[in-house]
Amino acid sequence: MKELALHILDIVQNATRAGATEVHISICENVQNNMYHIAITDNGLGMSEEVQNKVLDPFYTTRTTRKIGLGLPLLYQNARLAEGDIQIDSQPNKGTSIKAWFKHDHLDRLPAGDIPGTLMLIFQGNPHVRFVYSHNTDKGQFVFDTKQIKNALECNDPWNVPDYRKLLIDYIYQGIKGIGGETNSC
């Protein structure tokens, strides 16, 4: 994966496949302390301790459609390359929390990528799931809650309305940019 947004997409896809109805995605850019954190927490099926001990092995997967699972092993590798690490906490029937951190200015830290576009893909593919996205920097915080957006627009699926989709991508982009966050939006 060439950008952090794709890691986020992969983890969220795993969460929604595991039955999550609520997913929290958080990015924290702390330039002062030279840290870049990503945290994704869901209320899905969770994992047993046995599965948690295997998920960083690229030749292990719980999916039956293929024999390898590269998402978390690649995230782990990318975090380690940028002097970071990952932490996985999960409990069966309670959900999963995945945290990854990187040195913010490390040469090998992947770029953020198109966070607004990636979020829109996530929302479009999972209109029944509540997503709360928060982005924190040394300059402030931006929060985007799909439940609040649906209520404000009086629309259960605004991600699939072309006029709303463009407006919401721009809103997310401007929100992240407004606090000095990293995003490469088209």
PyMOL CGO cylinders between C-alpha atoms (Angstrom):
from pymol import cmd
from pymol.cgo import CYLINDER

trace = [
    CYLINDER, 0.00, 0.00, 0.00, 1.35, 3.36, -1.00, 0.3, 1, 1, 1, 1, 1, 1,
    CYLINDER, 1.35, 3.36, -1.00, -0.59, 5.60, 1.36, 0.3, 1, 1, 1, 1, 1, 1,
    CYLINDER, -0.59, 5.60, 1.36, -2.08, 5.49, 4.84, 0.3, 1, 1, 1, 1, 1, 1,
    CYLINDER, -2.08, 5.49, 4.84, -5.61, 6.09, 3.53, 0.3, 1, 1, 1, 1, 1, 1,
    CYLINDER, -5.61, 6.09, 3.53, -5.50, 2.65, 1.89, 0.3, 1, 1, 1, 1, 1, 1,
    CYLINDER, -5.50, 2.65, 1.89, -4.56, 1.05, 5.23, 0.3, 1, 1, 1, 1, 1, 1,
    CYLINDER, -4.56, 1.05, 5.23, -7.56, 2.80, 6.78, 0.3, 1, 1, 1, 1, 1, 1,
    CYLINDER, -7.56, 2.80, 6.78, -9.81, 1.50, 4.00, 0.3, 1, 1, 1, 1, 1, 1,
    CYLINDER, -9.81, 1.50, 4.00, -8.55, -2.06, 4.52, 0.3, 1, 1, 1, 1, 1, 1,
    CYLINDER, -8.55, -2.06, 4.52, -9.07, -2.02, 8.29, 0.3, 1, 1, 1, 1, 1, 1,
    CYLINDER, -9.07, -2.02, 8.29, -12.54, -0.51, 7.98, 0.3, 1, 1, 1, 1, 1, 1,
    CYLINDER, -12.54, -0.51, 7.98, -13.50, -3.14, 5.40, 0.3, 1, 1, 1, 1, 1, 1,
    CYLINDER, -13.50, -3.14, 5.40, -12.46, -5.81, 7.90, 0.3, 1, 1, 1, 1, 1, 1,
    CYLINDER, -12.46, -5.81, 7.90, -14.56, -4.11, 10.60, 0.3, 1, 1, 1, 1, 1, 1,
    CYLINDER, -14.56, -4.11, 10.60, -17.69, -3.92, 8.46, 0.3, 1, 1, 1, 1, 1, 1,
    CYLINDER, -17.69, -3.92, 8.46, -17.26, -7.55, 7.33, 0.3, 1, 1, 1, 1, 1, 1,
    CYLINDER, -17.26, -7.55, 7.33, -17.14, -8.40, 11.04, 0.3, 1, 1, 1, 1, 1, 1,
    CYLINDER, -17.14, -8.40, 11.04, -20.57, -6.83, 11.52, 0.3, 1, 1, 1, 1, 1, 1,
    CYLINDER, -20.57, -6.83, 11.52, -19.59, -3.46, 12.99, 0.3, 1, 1, 1, 1, 1, 1,
    CYLINDER, -19.59, -3.46, 12.99, -22.43, -0.95, 13.19, 0.3, 1, 1, 1, 1, 1, 1,
    CYLINDER, -22.43, -0.95, 13.19, -20.20, 1.83, 14.52, 0.3, 1, 1, 1, 1, 1, 1,
    CYLINDER, -20.20, 1.83, 14.52, -16.60, 2.61, 13.58, 0.3, 1, 1, 1, 1, 1, 1,
    CYLINDER, -16.60, 2.61, 13.58, -14.41, 5.38, 14.96, 0.3, 1, 1, 1, 1, 1, 1,
    CYLINDER, -14.41, 5.38, 14.96, -11.48, 6.50, 12.82, 0.3, 1, 1, 1, 1, 1, 1,
    CYLINDER, -11.48, 6.50, 12.82, -8.96, 8.87, 14.37, 0.3, 1, 1, 1, 1, 1, 1,
    CYLINDER, -8.96, 8.87, 14.37, -5.83, 10.50, 13.02, 0.3, 1, 1, 1, 1, 1, 1,
    CYLINDER, -5.83, 10.50, 13.02, -3.59, 12.52, 15.29, 0.3, 1, 1, 1, 1, 1, 1,
    CYLINDER, -3.59, 12.52, 15.29, -0.72, 14.49, 13.81, 0.3, 1, 1, 1, 1, 1, 1,
    CYLINDER, -0.72, 14.49, 13.81, 1.53, 15.79, 16.53, 0.3, 1, 1, 1, 1, 1, 1,
    CYLINDER, 1.53, 15.79, 16.53, 4.38, 17.59, 14.81, 0.3, 1, 1, 1, 1, 1, 1,
    CYLINDER, 4.38, 17.59, 14.81, 5.71, 18.93, 18.10, 0.3, 1, 1, 1, 1, 1, 1,
    CYLINDER, 5.71, 18.93, 18.10, 6.26, 15.37, 19.39, 0.3, 1, 1, 1, 1, 1, 1,
    CYLINDER, 6.26, 15.37, 19.39, 7.04, 14.02, 15.91, 0.3, 1, 1, 1, 1, 1, 1,
    CYLINDER, 7.04, 14.02, 15.91, 4.22, 11.45, 15.99, 0.3, 1, 1, 1, 1, 1, 1,
    CYLINDER, 4.22, 11.45, 15.99, 1.52, 10.41, 13.53, 0.3, 1, 1, 1, 1, 1, 1,
    CYLINDER, 1.52, 10.41, 13.53, -1.18, 8.15, 15.02, 0.3, 1, 1, 1, 1, 1, 1,
    CYLINDER, -1.18, 8.15, 15.02, -4.05, 6.25, 13.43, 0.3, 1, 1, 1, 1, 1, 1,
    CYLINDER, -4.05, 6.25, 13.43, -6.67, 4.52, 15.55, 0.3, 1, 1, 1, 1, 1, 1,
    CYLINDER, -6.67, 4.52, 15.55, -9.67, 2.56, 14.29, 0.3, 1, 1, 1, 1, 1, 1,
    CYLINDER, -9.67, 2.56, 14.29, -12.14, 1.12, 16.77, 0.3, 1, 1, 1, 1, 1, 1,
    CYLINDER, -12.14, 1.12, 16.77, -15.26, -0.87, 15.97, 0.3, 1, 1, 1, 1, 1, 1,
    CYLINDER, -15.26, -0.87, 15.97, -18.06, -2.74, 17.71, 0.3, 1, 1, 1, 1, 1, 1,
    CYLINDER, -18.06, -2.74, 17.71, -17.91, -5.80, 15.41, 0.3, 1, 1, 1, 1, 1, 1,
    CYLINDER, -17.91, -5.80, 15.41, -17.42, -9.46, 16.23, 0.3, 1, 1, 1, 1, 1, 1,
    CYLINDER, -17.42, -9.46, 16.23, -13.90, -9.01, 17.57, 0.3, 1, 1, 1, 1, 1, 1,
    CYLINDER, -13.90, -9.01, 17.57, -11.16, -11.62, 17.59, 0.3, 1, 1, 1, 1, 1, 1,
    CYLINDER, -11.16, -11.62, 17.59, -10.10, -14.35, 19.95, 0.3, 1, 1, 1, 1, 1, 1,
    CYLINDER, -10.10, -14.35, 19.95, -6.66, -14.15, 21.55, 0.3, 1, 1, 1, 1, 1, 1,
    CYLINDER, -6.66, -14.15, 21.55, -5.54, -16.96, 19.25, 0.3, 1, 1, 1, 1, 1, 1,
    CYLINDER, -5.54, -16.96, 19.25, -6.52, -15.00, 16.13, 0.3, 1, 1, 1, 1, 1, 1,
    CYLINDER, -6.52, -15.00, 16.13, -4.93, -11.81, 17.50, 0.3, 1, 1, 1, 1, 1, 1,
    CYLINDER, -4.93, -11.81, 17.50, -1.65, -13.69, 17.88, 0.3, 1, 1, 1, 1, 1, 1,
    CYLINDER, -1.65, -13.69, 17.88, -1.75, -14.70, 14.19, 0.3, 1, 1, 1, 1, 1, 1,
    CYLINDER, -1.75, -14.70, 14.19, -3.07, -11.60, 12.36, 0.3, 1, 1, 1, 1, 1, 1,
    CYLINDER, -3.07, -11.60, 12.36, 0.39, -10.16, 11.70, 0.3, 1, 1, 1, 1, 1, 1,
    CYLINDER, 0.39, -10.16, 11.70, 1.39, -13.31, 9.81, 0.3, 1, 1, 1, 1, 1, 1,
    CYLINDER, 1.39, -13.31, 9.81, 0.85, -12.63, 6.08, 0.3, 1, 1, 1, 1, 1, 1,
    CYLINDER, 0.85, -12.63, 6.08, 0.07, -16.31, 5.51, 0.3, 1, 1, 1, 1, 1, 1,
    CYLINDER, 0.07, -16.31, 5.51, -2.83, -16.29, 7.95, 0.3, 1, 1, 1, 1, 1, 1,
    CYLINDER, -2.83, -16.29, 7.95, -6.35, -15.13, 7.17, 0.3, 1, 1, 1, 1, 1, 1,
    CYLINDER, -6.35, -15.13, 7.17, -9.81, -15.92, 8.44, 0.3, 1, 1, 1, 1, 1, 1,
    CYLINDER, -9.81, -15.92, 8.44, -11.22, -15.38, 4.94, 0.3, 1, 1, 1, 1, 1, 1,
    CYLINDER, -11.22, -15.38, 4.94, -12.01, -18.45, 2.87, 0.3, 1, 1, 1, 1, 1, 1,
    CYLINDER, -12.01, -18.45, 2.87, -11.63, -16.70, -0.49, 0.3, 1, 1, 1, 1, 1, 1,
    CYLINDER, -11.63, -16.70, -0.49, -7.84, -16.52, -0.32, 0.3, 1, 1, 1, 1, 1, 1,
    CYLINDER, -7.84, -16.52, -0.32, -4.92, -17.98, 1.60, 0.3, 1, 1, 1, 1, 1, 1,
    CYLINDER, -4.92, -17.98, 1.60, -3.08, -14.83, 2.59, 0.3, 1, 1, 1, 1, 1, 1,
    CYLINDER, -3.08, -14.83, 2.59, -4.00, -11.70, 4.54, 0.3, 1, 1, 1, 1, 1, 1,
    CYLINDER, -4.00, -11.70, 4.54, -1.65, -8.82, 3.87, 0.3, 1, 1, 1, 1, 1, 1,
    CYLINDER, -1.65, -8.82, 3.87, -3.50, -5.80, 5.33, 0.3, 1, 1, 1, 1, 1, 1,
    CYLINDER, -3.50, -5.80, 5.33, -2.31, -5.83, 8.94, 0.3, 1, 1, 1, 1, 1, 1,
    CYLINDER, -2.31, -5.83, 8.94, 1.13, -7.32, 8.16, 0.3, 1, 1, 1, 1, 1, 1,
    CYLINDER, 1.13, -7.32, 8.16, 1.75, -4.49, 5.67, 0.3, 1, 1, 1, 1, 1, 1,
    CYLINDER, 1.75, -4.49, 5.67, 0.56, -1.87, 8.16, 0.3, 1, 1, 1, 1, 1, 1,
    CYLINDER, 0.56, -1.87, 8.16, 2.90, -3.38, 10.76, 0.3, 1, 1, 1, 1, 1, 1,
    CYLINDER, 2.90, -3.38, 10.76, 5.80, -3.35, 8.31, 0.3, 1, 1, 1, 1, 1, 1,
    CYLINDER, 5.80, -3.35, 8.31, 5.12, 0.27, 7.28, 0.3, 1, 1, 1, 1, 1, 1,
    CYLINDER, 5.12, 0.27, 7.28, 4.87, 1.39, 10.91, 0.3, 1, 1, 1, 1, 1, 1,
    CYLINDER, 4.87, 1.39, 10.91, 8.13, -0.35, 11.83, 0.3, 1, 1, 1, 1, 1, 1,
    CYLINDER, 8.13, -0.35, 11.83, 9.89, 1.21, 8.82, 0.3, 1, 1, 1, 1, 1, 1,
    CYLINDER, 9.89, 1.21, 8.82, 8.93, 4.65, 10.16, 0.3, 1, 1, 1, 1, 1, 1,
    CYLINDER, 8.93, 4.65, 10.16, 10.10, 3.85, 13.72, 0.3, 1, 1, 1, 1, 1, 1,
    CYLINDER, 10.10, 3.85, 13.72, 6.56, 3.11, 14.86, 0.3, 1, 1, 1, 1, 1, 1,
    CYLINDER, 6.56, 3.11, 14.86, 4.49, 0.09, 15.76, 0.3, 1, 1, 1, 1, 1, 1,
    CYLINDER, 4.49, 0.09, 15.76, 0.93, -1.19, 15.95, 0.3, 1, 1, 1, 1, 1, 1,
    CYLINDER, 0.93, -1.19, 15.95, -1.27, -2.39, 18.78, 0.3, 1, 1, 1, 1, 1, 1,
    CYLINDER, -1.27, -2.39, 18.78, -4.29, -4.65, 18.39, 0.3, 1, 1, 1, 1, 1, 1,
    CYLINDER, -4.29, -4.65, 18.39, -6.86, -5.05, 21.15, 0.3, 1, 1, 1, 1, 1, 1,
    CYLINDER, -6.86, -5.05, 21.15, -9.91, -7.18, 20.56, 0.3, 1, 1, 1, 1, 1, 1,
    CYLINDER, -9.91, -7.18, 20.56, -12.51, -9.14, 22.46, 0.3, 1, 1, 1, 1, 1, 1,
    CYLINDER, -12.51, -9.14, 22.46, -14.96, -11.59, 20.93, 0.3, 1, 1, 1, 1, 1, 1,
    CYLINDER, -14.96, -11.59, 20.93, -18.42, -10.05, 20.48, 0.3, 1, 1, 1, 1, 1, 1,
    CYLINDER, -18.42, -10.05, 20.48, -17.19, -6.64, 21.71, 0.3, 1, 1, 1, 1, 1, 1,
    CYLINDER, -17.19, -6.64, 21.71, -15.08, -5.28, 18.86, 0.3, 1, 1, 1, 1, 1, 1,
    CYLINDER, -15.08, -5.28, 18.86, -11.57, -4.42, 17.86, 0.3, 1, 1, 1, 1, 1, 1,
    CYLINDER, -11.57, -4.42, 17.86, -9.21, -1.50, 18.25, 0.3, 1, 1, 1, 1, 1, 1,
    CYLINDER, -9.21, -1.50, 18.25, -6.21, -1.11, 15.97, 0.3, 1, 1, 1, 1, 1, 1,
    CYLINDER, -6.21, -1.11, 15.97, -3.69, 1.63, 16.64, 0.3, 1, 1, 1, 1, 1, 1,
    CYLINDER, -3.69, 1.63, 16.64, -0.68, 2.43, 14.50, 0.3, 1, 1, 1, 1, 1, 1,
    CYLINDER, -0.68, 2.43, 14.50, 1.91, 5.10, 15.02, 0.3, 1, 1, 1, 1, 1, 1,
    CYLINDER, 1.91, 5.10, 15.02, 4.80, 6.46, 13.02, 0.3, 1, 1, 1, 1, 1, 1,
    CYLINDER, 4.80, 6.46, 13.02, 7.45, 9.14, 13.36, 0.3, 1, 1, 1, 1, 1, 1,
    CYLINDER, 7.45, 9.14, 13.36, 5.77, 12.08, 11.65, 0.3, 1, 1, 1, 1, 1, 1,
    CYLINDER, 5.77, 12.08, 11.65, 8.83, 13.30, 9.75, 0.3, 1, 1, 1, 1, 1, 1,
    CYLINDER, 8.83, 13.30, 9.75, 10.34, 9.90, 9.01, 0.3, 1, 1, 1, 1, 1, 1,
    CYLINDER, 10.34, 9.90, 9.01, 11.44, 9.46, 5.42, 0.3, 1, 1, 1, 1, 1, 1,
    CYLINDER, 11.44, 9.46, 5.42, 9.71, 6.07, 5.26, 0.3, 1, 1, 1, 1, 1, 1,
    CYLINDER, 9.71, 6.07, 5.26, 6.34, 7.19, 6.65, 0.3, 1, 1, 1, 1, 1, 1,
    CYLINDER, 6.34, 7.19, 6.65, 3.77, 6.79, 3.94, 0.3, 1, 1, 1, 1, 1, 1,
    CYLINDER, 3.77, 6.79, 3.94, 1.87, 9.93, 2.90, 0.3, 1, 1, 1, 1, 1, 1,
    CYLINDER, 1.87, 9.93, 2.90, -1.68, 10.28, 4.21, 0.3, 1, 1, 1, 1, 1, 1,
    CYLINDER, -1.68, 10.28, 4.21, -3.16, 10.04, 0.74, 0.3, 1, 1, 1, 1, 1, 1,
    CYLINDER, -3.16, 10.04, 0.74, -6.68, 11.00, -0.24, 0.3, 1, 1, 1, 1, 1, 1,
    CYLINDER, -6.68, 11.00, -0.24, -8.37, 10.82, 3.16, 0.3, 1, 1, 1, 1, 1, 1,
    CYLINDER, -8.37, 10.82, 3.16, -11.59, 12.64, 2.06, 0.3, 1, 1, 1, 1, 1, 1,
    CYLINDER, -11.59, 12.64, 2.06, -12.05, 10.43, -1.01, 0.3, 1, 1, 1, 1, 1, 1,
    CYLINDER, -12.05, 10.43, -1.01, -11.29, 7.28, 0.96, 0.3, 1, 1, 1, 1, 1, 1,
    CYLINDER, -11.29, 7.28, 0.96, -13.78, 8.23, 3.65, 0.3, 1, 1, 1, 1, 1, 1,
    CYLINDER, -13.78, 8.23, 3.65, -16.43, 8.85, 1.01, 0.3, 1, 1, 1, 1, 1, 1,
    CYLINDER, -16.43, 8.85, 1.01, -15.82, 5.38, -0.45, 0.3, 1, 1, 1, 1, 1, 1,
    CYLINDER, -15.82, 5.38, -0.45, -16.17, 3.90, 3.03, 0.3, 1, 1, 1, 1, 1, 1,
    CYLINDER, -16.17, 3.90, 3.03, -19.41, 5.80, 3.68, 0.3, 1, 1, 1, 1, 1, 1,
    CYLINDER, -19.41, 5.80, 3.68, -20.88, 4.92, 0.27, 0.3, 1, 1, 1, 1, 1, 1,
    CYLINDER, -20.88, 4.92, 0.27, -20.20, 1.24, 0.71, 0.3, 1, 1, 1, 1, 1, 1,
    CYLINDER, -20.20, 1.24, 0.71, -21.61, 1.11, 4.24, 0.3, 1, 1, 1, 1, 1, 1,
    CYLINDER, -21.61, 1.11, 4.24, -24.55, 3.52, 4.53, 0.3, 1, 1, 1, 1, 1, 1,
    CYLINDER, -24.55, 3.52, 4.53, -26.00, 1.57, 7.49, 0.3, 1, 1, 1, 1, 1, 1,
    CYLINDER, -26.00, 1.57, 7.49, -22.82, 1.98, 9.60, 0.3, 1, 1, 1, 1, 1, 1,
    CYLINDER, -22.82, 1.98, 9.60, -22.18, 5.02, 11.77, 0.3, 1, 1, 1, 1, 1, 1,
    CYLINDER, -22.18, 5.02, 11.77, -18.69, 6.42, 11.25, 0.3, 1, 1, 1, 1, 1, 1,
    CYLINDER, -18.69, 6.42, 11.25, -17.05, 9.03, 13.42, 0.3, 1, 1, 1, 1, 1, 1,
    CYLINDER, -17.05, 9.03, 13.42, -13.89, 10.49, 11.92, 0.3, 1, 1, 1, 1, 1, 1,
    CYLINDER, -13.89, 10.49, 11.92, -11.69, 12.77, 13.99, 0.3, 1, 1, 1, 1, 1, 1,
    CYLINDER, -11.69, 12.77, 13.99, -8.48, 14.46, 12.92, 0.3, 1, 1, 1, 1, 1, 1,
    CYLINDER, -8.48, 14.46, 12.92, -6.31, 16.23, 15.47, 0.3, 1, 1, 1, 1, 1, 1,
    CYLINDER, -6.31, 16.23, 15.47, -3.24, 18.37, 14.91, 0.3, 1, 1, 1, 1, 1, 1,
    CYLINDER, -3.24, 18.37, 14.91, -1.24, 20.85, 16.93, 0.3, 1, 1, 1, 1, 1, 1,
    CYLINDER, -1.24, 20.85, 16.93, -3.61, 23.51, 15.50, 0.3, 1, 1, 1, 1, 1, 1,
    CYLINDER, -3.61, 23.51, 15.50, -6.99, 21.97, 16.30, 0.3, 1, 1, 1, 1, 1, 1,
    CYLINDER, -6.99, 21.97, 16.30, -9.52, 19.24, 15.74, 0.3, 1, 1, 1, 1, 1, 1,
    CYLINDER, -9.52, 19.24, 15.74, -11.92, 18.31, 12.94, 0.3, 1, 1, 1, 1, 1, 1,
    CYLINDER, -11.92, 18.31, 12.94, -14.75, 15.82, 13.55, 0.3, 1, 1, 1, 1, 1, 1,
    CYLINDER, -14.75, 15.82, 13.55, -17.11, 14.29, 10.99, 0.3, 1, 1, 1, 1, 1, 1,
    CYLINDER, -17.11, 14.29, 10.99, -19.96, 12.12, 12.28, 0.3, 1, 1, 1, 1, 1, 1,
    CYLINDER, -19.96, 12.12, 12.28, -22.09, 10.40, 9.62, 0.3, 1, 1, 1, 1, 1, 1,
    CYLINDER, -22.09, 10.40, 9.62, -25.10, 10.27, 11.94, 0.3, 1, 1, 1, 1, 1, 1,
    CYLINDER, -25.10, 10.27, 11.94, -25.00, 14.04, 12.45, 0.3, 1, 1, 1, 1, 1, 1,
    CYLINDER, -25.00, 14.04, 12.45, -24.58, 14.62, 8.71, 0.3, 1, 1, 1, 1, 1, 1,
    CYLINDER, -24.58, 14.62, 8.71, -27.55, 12.39, 7.88, 0.3, 1, 1, 1, 1, 1, 1,
    CYLINDER, -27.55, 12.39, 7.88, -29.68, 14.28, 10.44, 0.3, 1, 1, 1, 1, 1, 1,
    CYLINDER, -29.68, 14.28, 10.44, -28.57, 17.71, 9.20, 0.3, 1, 1, 1, 1, 1, 1,
    CYLINDER, -28.57, 17.71, 9.20, -29.23, 16.83, 5.54, 0.3, 1, 1, 1, 1, 1, 1,
    CYLINDER, -29.23, 16.83, 5.54, -32.39, 14.85, 6.38, 0.3, 1, 1, 1, 1, 1, 1,
    CYLINDER, -32.39, 14.85, 6.38, -31.12, 12.08, 4.13, 0.3, 1, 1, 1, 1, 1, 1,
    CYLINDER, -31.12, 12.08, 4.13, -30.33, 8.46, 5.09, 0.3, 1, 1, 1, 1, 1, 1,
    CYLINDER, -30.33, 8.46, 5.09, -27.75, 8.01, 2.33, 0.3, 1, 1, 1, 1, 1, 1,
    CYLINDER, -27.75, 8.01, 2.33, -26.24, 11.38, 1.32, 0.3, 1, 1, 1, 1, 1, 1,
    CYLINDER, -26.24, 11.38, 1.32, -23.01, 9.67, 0.13, 0.3, 1, 1, 1, 1, 1, 1,
    CYLINDER, -23.01, 9.67, 0.13, -24.85, 8.39, -2.96, 0.3, 1, 1, 1, 1, 1, 1,
    CYLINDER, -24.85, 8.39, -2.96, -26.37, 11.75, -3.92, 0.3, 1, 1, 1, 1, 1, 1,
    CYLINDER, -26.37, 11.75, -3.92, -23.88, 13.34, -6.38, 0.3, 1, 1, 1, 1, 1, 1,
    CYLINDER, -23.88, 13.34, -6.38, -24.43, 16.94, -5.19, 0.3, 1, 1, 1, 1, 1, 1,
    CYLINDER, -24.43, 16.94, -5.19, -24.02, 15.95, -1.55, 0.3, 1, 1, 1, 1, 1, 1,
    CYLINDER, -24.02, 15.95, -1.55, -21.03, 13.70, -2.26, 0.3, 1, 1, 1, 1, 1, 1,
    CYLINDER, -21.03, 13.70, -2.26, -18.99, 16.55, -3.79, 0.3, 1, 1, 1, 1, 1, 1,
    CYLINDER, -18.99, 16.55, -3.79, -20.04, 18.93, -1.02, 0.3, 1, 1, 1, 1, 1, 1,
    CYLINDER, -20.04, 18.93, -1.02, -19.08, 16.45, 1.71, 0.3, 1, 1, 1, 1, 1, 1,
    CYLINDER, -19.08, 16.45, 1.71, -15.70, 15.58, 0.18, 0.3, 1, 1, 1, 1, 1, 1,
    CYLINDER, -15.70, 15.58, 0.18, -14.91, 19.31, 0.00, 0.3, 1, 1, 1, 1, 1, 1,
    CYLINDER, -14.91, 19.31, 0.00, -16.13, 19.76, 3.58, 0.3, 1, 1, 1, 1, 1, 1,
    CYLINDER, -16.13, 19.76, 3.58, -13.85, 17.00, 4.88, 0.3, 1, 1, 1, 1, 1, 1,
    CYLINDER, -13.85, 17.00, 4.88, -10.90, 18.28, 2.84, 0.3, 1, 1, 1, 1, 1, 1,
    CYLINDER, -10.90, 18.28, 2.84, -11.37, 21.85, 4.09, 0.3, 1, 1, 1, 1, 1, 1,
    CYLINDER, -11.37, 21.85, 4.09, -11.82, 20.63, 7.67, 0.3, 1, 1, 1, 1, 1, 1,
    CYLINDER, -11.82, 20.63, 7.67, -8.53, 18.71, 7.61, 0.3, 1, 1, 1, 1, 1, 1,
    CYLINDER, -8.53, 18.71, 7.61, -6.72, 21.50, 5.76, 0.3, 1, 1, 1, 1, 1, 1,
    CYLINDER, -6.72, 21.50, 5.76, -8.13, 24.08, 8.19, 0.3, 1, 1, 1, 1, 1, 1,
    CYLINDER, -8.13, 24.08, 8.19, -6.29, 22.45, 11.11, 0.3, 1, 1, 1, 1, 1, 1,
    CYLINDER, -6.29, 22.45, 11.11, -3.09, 21.96, 9.15, 0.3, 1, 1, 1, 1, 1, 1,
    CYLINDER, -3.09, 21.96, 9.15, -3.66, 18.24, 8.59, 0.3, 1, 1, 1, 1, 1, 1,
    CYLINDER, -3.66, 18.24, 8.59, -2.13, 16.21, 5.81, 0.3, 1, 1, 1, 1, 1, 1,
    CYLINDER, -2.13, 16.21, 5.81, -4.37, 15.11, 2.95, 0.3, 1, 1, 1, 1, 1, 1,
    CYLINDER, -4.37, 15.11, 2.95, -3.91, 14.73, -0.78, 0.3, 1, 1, 1, 1, 1, 1,
    CYLINDER, -3.91, 14.73, -0.78, -7.38, 15.18, -2.21, 0.3, 1, 1, 1, 1, 1, 1,
    CYLINDER, -7.38, 15.18, -2.21, -8.11, 15.17, -5.92, 0.3, 1, 1, 1, 1, 1, 1,
]
cmd.load_cgo(trace, "trace")
